[in-house]
Structures are given as structure tokens and as C-alpha cells.
Amino acid sequence: MSLQRYQAKNLRRDGQENVVSLSDALNHLRGCRVGLVGNHTSVMQDLQHLVDVLRDCEDVALKVLFAPEHGFYGEMDVELDSAIDPRTGLPIHSLYGARRKPEIEMLAGLDVLLFSIQDVGVRFYTFVSTMYHCMVAAAEQGIGFVVFDRPNPITGMRIEGNVTEAAHTSFISVTPLPIRHGMTIGELALMFNDVYEMGLDLKVIQMPSWDRHHWFDQTEWRWVMPSPAMPNLDTAIVYPGTCLFEGMNFSIGRGTSRPFELIGAPWMDAFRLADAMNEKGLLGTFFRPTFFVPTYRTHKDTRCAGVQIHVTDREVFEPVRMAMALLAEIRGQYSGVLDWGSEERVHRKMGSPLVRKQVEAGVPVEKILEGWAAERKEFEQVRKDFLIYD
């Protein structure tokens, strides 16, 4: 579905009839056979896992677990098979392996599918795609769907980047979304259900005290790293920008203690790159020349030279603008060495083949960014009808 179809529909909802409190949701689950789409982040504010909460609830029968990318316990970085949970004895069906959507027999006998996973507010983080596919499956089988809403850790205020072209949607951009969408998973679920006319019996459990301006460390929640390469909020802040580089032939810090903050390769000049980036005057950031040895993925066990991206003021820092400026500088300094990797992967990650063409043609970064403004504004018009929080 394109943004044009988004725009063509009258999407304003009357009230928030799909938004409920935790106590109302738990009452709603009484007498139900429940499946949980979750992982290690499926915890309450006191860090008690939702599996234990549900198992302690009277008249709630937890029957099956579904795991997203990285597995139910969040430790894996490969595609996974289904298994039996050794602690509860419940089946865990992997939704990041042979299948991305629950199969009919996996949902047999269920009344409700509950989704409870911490997202990071970026289109290519695959947990949102898993939610979308689970919503489709639940709608097809006439099963209710409940989303346990969680904070957008990088605030719900910012929209950045281009909107994915419909022809280039994939598991790392399941629908046309900007890179940084400024929504919670609950708000996204409301939008998906309405825009795609799923007809799903959807309930979103509202957070009682979240403010759209809040960064994760300004909430009452405790950080549980959503994936192996997302250790802290600092990572999440730069991730909307530097994850665009994944698949290219320089390291983005995977296999170090500062993933997505460290950028480098054996063929880079750390001081030249840092100086060039600092001269651009990008707000809220400083590029420090650095050297590191990744223990994983690109340039594994090889000394790399490059920069560490230090965010000095997150309120004015724009990760996508920073990443595009950094990519343009790397392309300018190392045009004969830079390898974009798989064309298909680049187009999926960038959301359009045009981005690479513009960078390769030396189109000024500001002009590229300006070209995204109209599509972002269209998305914002759709988005506003599904926002739960002020």
C-alpha cells in the first residue's frame, strides 16, 4: 500500500475505544486461551516477566509462546527453529526462521494473541514487522489481539528519513514508514489495523504515565537490551542513522562494546575522517578519531580506523542527517574502495533505489534530505490520528 492510499482514506477515529488499562486488559483475558508473542523484554516495570504474570492470573490459560528475531530469550543473532521452553514446558514457535507469520495450526484453540516486546522506534528493527504479521494471522483466524504498549525509547516526537517505497517493503520495512516514525508499538498497531482494514479485535494496553517527549531514561521503565547489539540507550539514539550502513564493507561497530557508534575500516584514515565530519558543524555530535578491532562480522579480528560518534546533545541531534553526511564523506574520500554490498539489501534498507543513486552522483546531502520532506508530511498526517499519548 502506498502513501497515496494512506492519504485517500479518512482515518480519523472517534475516541480511543481500542485503548484500555492493564487491569481492564487482564479482565478481558480471563477465561481465555492465550498465546504470547514476546521475548526477554516482555517484563513489567518491576522486571517481572509477563509469562509469570499471566501464569499467576486466575482463569488465564497461557498455551504457546512466539519468538521474534534473536529468540525468546534475546541471545541469538541467527535464524531460529521452534522449540520447547525448558522453564515452562510451553512450545516456542520461532517467527524468525522458516516462517515470519504464525501458521494456522500454531494458533489453533487460542482466543487471544498478546504482543509484548520493546521496540526502538526505527522502521528496520524487525519487531514491528513481526507484530504486523501476527496481526494479519490473528485477523485471518478471528483471534483477538492485545498489545502491551511500551515507550518509544528515542521519544515519540521525531520523524526522520524517507518513507519506504511500496515496491521496496520487506521484513525490515513491513509497510511504508519513515526511518524514525515517532510512534509506540501500540500506536503502530492501531494504524496498521485501520489503514490495512484488518478488522482485527484489537486492544492496546496504555502506559499510564508516558509523555511523547520522554527519552527512555526519563521513564519509570528499566532498560532491558532488546537485542545483542542494542546494549543501551546511546546505541538506540544513533541507530536510525548508522544502521543504514549495514551490509557495506566497513564496520559499524558490531562485535565491540559500542555497536553503531563506531564506524571504521582498515583502509580509513581516522583523523582525516574525523576532521572532515567535525568541519560540517552537525548539531549535537562530535566525531572522535578512533581505532578498534571487531570480534564479529565485518572486519572481524582486524584493526579498523575510523570515528566514534559522540552525541553531545540528543535534543538537536539528527541521526539520519548525520548518517547521510557521513556516508557522503566516506564515498567522497574512498569512492574506489567503498562497496555498498548487495543491491537488493541496500534498496530494502534505504527504502528506495534513489538514495544510492543520489549519493553516488554526489547530490548534496541537504538536497537529498529536502526531497524527503513531502512524503514525511504525508505520513505525519496519517500518523496523527493514531497517537495515544500527548
C-alpha positions as CSV (number, residue, x, y, z in Angstrom):
1,M,0.0,0.0,0.0
2,S,1.4,3.4,-0.9
3,L,1.2,6.7,0.9
4,Q,-1.3,7.8,-1.7
5,R,-3.8,5.2,-0.4
6,Y,-3.0,6.2,3.1
7,Q,-3.9,9.8,2.2
8,A,-7.0,8.9,0.3
9,K,-8.8,7.4,3.3
10,N,-10.5,9.2,6.1
11,L,-8.6,7.7,9.0
12,R,-9.7,9.8,12.0
13,R,-11.1,7.5,14.7
14,D,-13.9,8.5,17.1
15,G,-12.4,8.2,20.5
16,Q,-9.9,5.6,21.8
17,E,-12.3,2.6,22.1
18,N,-9.4,0.2,21.4
19,V,-7.2,1.7,24.2
20,V,-7.5,0.0,27.6
21,S,-5.8,-0.1,31.0
22,L,-3.8,-3.0,32.2
23,S,-6.4,-4.1,34.7
24,D,-9.1,-4.0,32.1
25,A,-6.9,-6.0,29.7
26,L,-6.3,-8.7,32.3
27,N,-10.0,-8.9,33.0
28,H,-10.5,-9.2,29.2
29,L,-8.1,-12.2,29.2
30,R,-10.0,-14.1,32.0
31,G,-11.3,-17.4,30.6
32,C,-9.1,-17.0,27.5
33,R,-6.6,-19.3,26.0
34,V,-3.7,-17.0,25.3
35,G,-0.6,-17.0,23.0
36,L,2.3,-14.6,23.8
37,V,4.5,-13.0,21.2
38,G,7.4,-11.9,23.3
39,N,11.0,-12.2,24.4
40,H,13.2,-11.2,27.3
41,T,11.9,-7.6,27.2
42,S,8.4,-8.7,28.0
43,V,8.7,-7.5,31.5
44,M,6.6,-5.3,33.8
45,Q,8.1,-2.2,35.4
46,D,9.3,-4.2,38.3
47,L,11.1,-6.6,35.8
48,Q,8.8,-9.5,36.5
49,H,8.3,-11.3,33.2
50,L,4.9,-11.3,31.6
51,V,4.9,-15.1,31.4
52,D,5.0,-15.3,35.2
53,V,2.3,-12.6,35.5
54,L,0.0,-14.5,33.1
55,R,0.6,-17.9,34.7
56,D,-0.4,-16.3,38.1
57,C,-3.6,-14.8,36.7
58,E,-6.7,-16.7,37.6
59,D,-8.6,-18.1,34.6
60,V,-5.9,-17.1,32.1
61,A,-4.5,-20.1,30.2
62,L,-1.1,-19.4,28.6
63,K,-0.8,-22.0,25.9
64,V,2.0,-21.1,23.5
65,L,4.9,-18.6,23.0
66,F,6.1,-17.0,19.8
67,A,9.6,-15.6,19.4
68,P,10.8,-12.7,17.2
69,E,14.3,-12.2,15.8
70,H,17.0,-13.1,18.4
71,G,14.8,-15.7,20.1
72,F,12.6,-15.7,23.1
73,Y,15.5,-15.0,25.4
74,G,17.2,-12.5,23.1
75,E,20.6,-14.1,22.9
76,M,20.7,-15.3,19.3
77,D,21.8,-13.5,16.1
78,V,20.8,-16.2,13.6
79,E,17.5,-17.6,12.2
80,L,15.9,-20.0,14.7
81,D,13.8,-23.1,14.8
82,S,10.8,-23.7,17.0
83,A,11.5,-25.5,20.3
84,I,10.1,-26.3,23.8
85,D,10.7,-23.7,26.5
86,P,12.7,-25.6,29.2
87,R,11.4,-23.5,32.0
88,T,7.6,-23.6,31.3
89,G,7.3,-26.6,29.0
90,L,5.4,-24.4,26.5
91,P,6.1,-24.6,22.8
92,I,8.1,-21.6,21.4
93,H,7.4,-21.0,17.7
94,S,10.1,-19.0,16.0
95,L,8.9,-16.2,13.8
96,Y,12.4,-15.5,12.5
97,G,13.4,-18.6,10.6
98,A,11.5,-20.7,8.2
99,R,8.4,-18.6,8.8
100,R,7.7,-14.9,9.7
101,K,4.0,-15.3,10.3
102,P,2.2,-17.8,12.7
103,E,0.7,-20.8,10.8
104,I,-2.9,-21.8,11.3
105,E,-2.1,-24.8,13.4
106,M,0.0,-22.7,15.8
107,L,-3.0,-20.6,16.6
108,A,-5.5,-23.4,16.9
109,G,-7.5,-23.2,20.1
110,L,-6.4,-19.7,21.0
111,D,-8.8,-16.9,21.9
112,V,-6.2,-14.1,22.1
113,L,-2.7,-13.3,20.9
114,L,-0.8,-10.9,23.2
115,F,2.2,-8.9,21.9
116,S,4.7,-7.6,24.4
117,I,8.1,-6.6,23.0
118,Q,10.2,-3.5,23.5
119,D,10.8,-1.7,20.1
120,V,13.3,1.0,19.4
121,G,11.3,3.4,17.2
122,V,13.0,2.6,13.9
123,R,11.4,1.0,10.8
124,F,14.1,-1.6,10.1
125,Y,14.1,-3.0,13.7
126,T,12.1,-6.2,12.9
127,F,9.9,-6.5,16.0
128,V,7.3,-4.2,14.4
129,S,7.3,-6.4,11.3
130,T,6.7,-9.5,13.5
131,M,3.8,-7.6,15.1
132,Y,2.3,-6.8,11.8
133,H,2.4,-10.4,10.5
134,C,0.9,-11.7,13.8
135,M,-1.9,-9.1,13.5
136,V,-2.7,-10.4,10.0
137,A,-2.6,-14.0,11.2
138,A,-4.9,-13.2,14.2
139,A,-7.4,-11.4,11.9
140,E,-7.5,-14.3,9.5
141,Q,-8.3,-16.7,12.3
142,G,-10.7,-14.5,14.2
143,I,-8.5,-14.2,17.2
144,G,-8.3,-11.2,19.5
145,F,-5.0,-9.2,19.6
146,V,-3.7,-7.3,22.6
147,V,-0.6,-5.1,22.5
148,F,1.2,-4.3,25.8
149,D,2.4,-0.9,24.9
150,R,5.9,0.3,25.7
151,P,7.9,3.5,25.4
152,N,9.5,4.6,22.2
153,P,13.0,5.0,23.7
154,I,14.1,7.8,21.3
155,T,10.9,9.8,22.0
156,G,7.6,9.9,20.1
157,M,8.3,13.4,18.8
158,R,10.7,13.0,15.9
159,I,10.0,11.8,12.3
160,E,13.2,11.4,10.2
161,G,14.3,10.0,6.9
162,N,12.5,8.9,3.8
163,V,9.3,6.8,3.6
164,T,9.8,3.3,2.2
165,E,8.5,3.0,-1.4
166,A,5.8,0.4,-1.6
167,A,7.8,-1.7,-4.1
168,H,10.7,-2.0,-1.6
169,T,8.8,-3.0,1.6
170,S,10.3,-6.1,3.2
171,F,10.8,-7.6,6.6
172,I,13.0,-4.6,7.5
173,S,10.2,-2.2,6.5
174,V,6.9,-4.1,6.5
175,T,4.9,-1.1,5.4
176,P,5.7,2.4,4.1
177,L,7.3,4.0,7.1
178,P,9.9,6.7,7.7
179,I,13.2,5.6,9.2
180,R,12.3,7.2,12.5
181,H,8.5,7.1,12.9
182,G,7.9,8.6,16.3
183,M,5.3,6.1,17.4
184,T,4.9,3.4,20.0
185,I,4.1,-0.2,19.1
186,G,0.6,0.3,20.3
187,E,0.1,3.3,18.1
188,L,1.5,1.5,15.1
189,A,-0.9,-1.4,15.8
190,L,-3.9,0.9,15.7
191,M,-2.6,2.4,12.5
192,F,-2.0,-1.0,10.8
193,N,-5.4,-2.3,11.8
194,D,-7.2,0.7,10.4
195,V,-5.1,1.6,7.3
196,Y,-4.9,-2.1,6.1
197,E,-8.5,-2.8,7.0
198,M,-7.6,-5.9,9.1
199,G,-10.9,-5.9,11.0
200,L,-8.9,-7.1,14.0
201,D,-10.4,-7.2,17.5
202,L,-7.5,-5.1,18.8
203,K,-6.8,-3.7,22.3
204,V,-3.8,-1.6,23.2
205,I,-2.8,-1.5,26.9
206,Q,-2.0,2.1,27.5
207,M,1.1,3.2,29.5
208,P,-0.3,5.4,32.4
209,S,2.5,7.9,32.6
210,W,4.4,8.1,29.3
211,D,5.0,11.5,27.7
212,R,5.9,11.8,24.0
213,H,8.8,14.0,24.9
214,H,10.3,11.3,27.1
215,W,13.5,9.5,26.3
216,F,13.7,6.1,27.8
217,D,15.9,7.2,30.7
218,Q,13.2,9.7,31.7
219,T,10.6,7.0,32.2
220,E,10.0,4.6,35.1
221,W,11.0,1.6,32.9
222,R,14.3,-0.2,33.2
223,W,16.4,-0.8,30.1
224,V,16.5,-4.5,29.0
225,M,18.6,-4.7,25.9
226,P,16.2,-5.5,23.1
227,S,18.8,-7.4,21.1
228,P,22.5,-8.4,21.4
229,A,23.7,-5.2,19.5
230,M,21.4,-2.8,21.3
231,P,23.1,-2.6,24.8
232,N,21.9,0.8,25.9
233,L,20.0,4.0,25.0
234,D,23.2,5.6,23.5
235,T,23.1,2.9,20.8
236,A,19.4,3.4,20.1
237,I,20.0,7.2,19.6
238,V,22.5,6.7,16.8
239,Y,20.9,3.5,15.4
240,P,18.3,5.2,13.0
241,G,21.3,6.6,11.1
242,T,24.2,4.2,11.2
243,C,22.2,1.0,10.7
244,L,21.7,2.3,7.2
245,F,25.4,1.2,6.6
246,E,24.8,-2.4,7.4
247,G,26.0,-4.7,4.6
248,M,28.6,-2.2,3.4
249,N,32.3,-3.0,3.5
250,F,33.1,-1.0,6.7
251,S,32.5,-1.9,10.3
252,I,29.6,-0.3,12.2
253,G,30.9,-1.5,15.5
254,R,29.3,-4.9,15.7
255,G,31.5,-7.1,17.8
256,T,32.6,-4.1,20.0
257,S,31.1,-2.6,23.2
258,R,29.8,0.4,21.1
259,P,27.8,-1.0,18.2
260,F,26.5,1.6,15.7
261,E,28.6,4.3,17.4
262,L,31.9,3.1,16.0
263,I,32.4,3.4,12.2
264,G,35.7,2.2,10.6
265,A,37.7,0.0,8.3
266,P,41.4,-1.0,7.8
267,W,41.5,1.4,4.8
268,M,40.2,4.5,6.5
269,D,42.2,7.5,7.9
270,A,40.7,8.1,11.3
271,F,42.0,11.7,11.7
272,R,41.1,12.8,8.2
273,L,37.6,11.4,8.5
274,A,37.0,12.9,12.0
275,D,38.3,16.3,10.9
276,A,36.1,16.4,7.8
277,M,33.0,15.4,9.7
278,N,33.6,17.9,12.6
279,E,34.0,20.7,10.0
280,K,30.4,20.1,8.8
281,G,29.1,21.5,12.1
282,L,26.4,18.9,12.5
283,L,24.3,19.7,15.6
284,G,24.6,17.7,18.8
285,T,27.5,15.5,17.8
286,F,31.3,15.2,17.8
287,F,33.4,12.7,15.8
288,R,36.4,11.4,17.6
289,P,39.1,9.6,15.7
290,T,39.4,6.1,17.0
291,F,40.8,2.6,16.4
292,F,39.1,-0.7,17.2
293,V,39.1,-4.4,16.5
294,P,35.7,-6.0,15.9
295,T,35.2,-9.6,17.2
296,Y,32.2,-10.2,14.9
297,R,31.0,-9.6,11.4
298,T,32.7,-7.1,9.1
299,H,36.5,-6.9,9.5
300,K,36.3,-9.4,12.3
301,D,39.7,-9.6,14.3
302,T,41.1,-6.8,12.1
303,R,42.3,-3.4,13.3
304,C,40.0,-0.7,12.0
305,A,40.5,3.1,11.9
306,G,37.5,5.4,11.9
307,V,35.4,7.6,14.2
308,Q,33.3,7.2,17.3
309,I,30.1,9.2,17.1
310,H,29.6,11.1,20.4
311,V,26.1,12.6,20.8
312,T,26.6,15.8,22.8
313,D,23.0,17.0,22.7
314,R,20.4,14.4,21.8
315,E,17.6,17.1,21.6
316,V,19.1,18.6,18.5
317,F,21.0,15.5,17.1
318,E,19.6,14.1,13.9
319,P,20.9,10.6,13.3
320,V,19.7,10.3,9.7
321,R,21.1,13.6,8.7
322,M,24.4,12.6,10.4
323,A,24.5,9.2,8.7
324,M,23.8,10.7,5.2
325,A,26.6,13.3,5.7
326,L,29.0,10.5,7.0
327,L,28.1,8.2,4.0
328,A,28.7,11.1,1.6
329,E,32.1,11.8,3.1
330,I,33.2,8.2,3.1
331,R,32.1,7.9,-0.5
332,G,34.0,11.1,-1.4
333,Q,37.2,10.0,0.4
334,Y,37.1,6.3,-0.6
335,S,35.0,6.1,-3.8
336,G,37.3,3.5,-5.2
337,V,37.1,1.3,-2.1
338,L,33.6,1.7,-0.8
339,D,31.4,-1.3,-1.5
340,W,27.7,-1.0,-0.9
341,G,27.1,-4.7,-0.8
342,S,24.0,-6.4,-2.1
343,E,21.9,-4.1,-4.3
344,E,18.7,-5.7,-3.1
345,R,19.7,-5.2,0.6
346,V,20.7,-1.6,0.1
347,H,17.4,-0.8,-1.6
348,R,15.5,-2.5,1.2
349,K,17.5,-0.8,3.9
350,M,17.3,2.6,2.2
351,G,13.7,2.1,1.3
352,S,14.4,3.2,-2.3
353,P,17.0,2.7,-5.0
354,L,17.1,6.5,-5.5
355,V,19.1,7.1,-2.3
356,R,22.1,5.2,-3.5
357,K,21.9,6.8,-6.9
358,Q,21.9,10.3,-5.4
359,V,24.9,9.6,-3.1
360,E,26.8,8.1,-6.0
361,A,26.0,11.1,-8.2
362,G,27.3,13.4,-5.5
363,V,23.9,15.1,-4.9
364,P,24.4,17.4,-1.8
365,V,23.0,15.8,1.4
366,E,20.8,18.8,2.1
367,K,19.1,18.4,-1.3
368,I,18.6,14.6,-0.6
369,L,17.0,15.4,2.8
370,E,14.8,18.1,1.3
371,G,13.5,15.6,-1.2
372,W,12.0,13.5,1.6
373,A,10.1,16.3,3.3
374,A,6.8,16.0,1.4
375,E,6.5,12.2,1.9
376,R,7.2,12.6,5.6
377,K,4.5,15.2,5.8
378,E,2.0,12.9,4.2
379,F,2.9,10.2,6.7
380,E,2.6,12.6,9.6
381,Q,-1.0,13.4,8.5
382,V,-1.8,9.7,8.7
383,R,0.1,9.2,12.0
384,K,-1.6,11.9,14.0
385,D,-5.0,10.1,14.0
386,F,-3.5,7.1,15.9
387,L,-1.5,8.8,18.6
388,I,-2.4,7.8,22.1
389,Y,-0.1,10.0,24.2
390,D,0.5,13.7,24.5
